Amino acid sequence: MTRSLKIAAVIFLIAGALGFLDATYLTVEHYRGDIPPCTIAGCEIVLTSGQSKILGVPVALLGALYYLTLLILAIAYLDRKNNLLIRLAAYGTIVGFAMSGYFVYLQLFVLNAICQYCMISAGTSTILFIVGMFILSQFRSATKTPKTDTPPSA
């Protein structure tokens, strides 16, 4: 485990924990039937819209499962030093980032309302995506073969 991958895994832990707490809070509030207090107008519109569920499952619950998966993979990587685990987490951030982008689009251009908790999740997802792309770049650069000036033998 290189130092940079260890640092990236720790960032995954911190950002993943923040995202998990945020999404879990929204999930609990959803099942309690409450709208969390917001410092900006719009949370109620976003959290009660038709887009707040996918096939009847709250988006917040899907987010909590996503963040939990990243947390588990990062912890397992730090424990077992298996590069496949951190690579899986890094690839997973592509999906999370794409979904966050879609949900931000919905808030801004379809619902015309912003949910601060959803934006925290989008920010967290963006951080995880950036770190995930850094991790994948580390693996790509480690597997590149050095170029030589001599042509291959015929």
Buried (B, 14 or more C-beta within 10 A) or exposed (E): EEEEBBEBBEBBBEBBBBBBBBBBBBBBBBEEEEBBEBEEEBBEBBBEBEBBBEEEEBBBBBBBBBBBBBBEBBBBBBEEEEBEBBBBBBEBBBEBBEBBBEBBEBBEEEBEBBBBBBBBBBBBBBBBBBBBBBBBEBEEEEEEEEEEEEEEEE
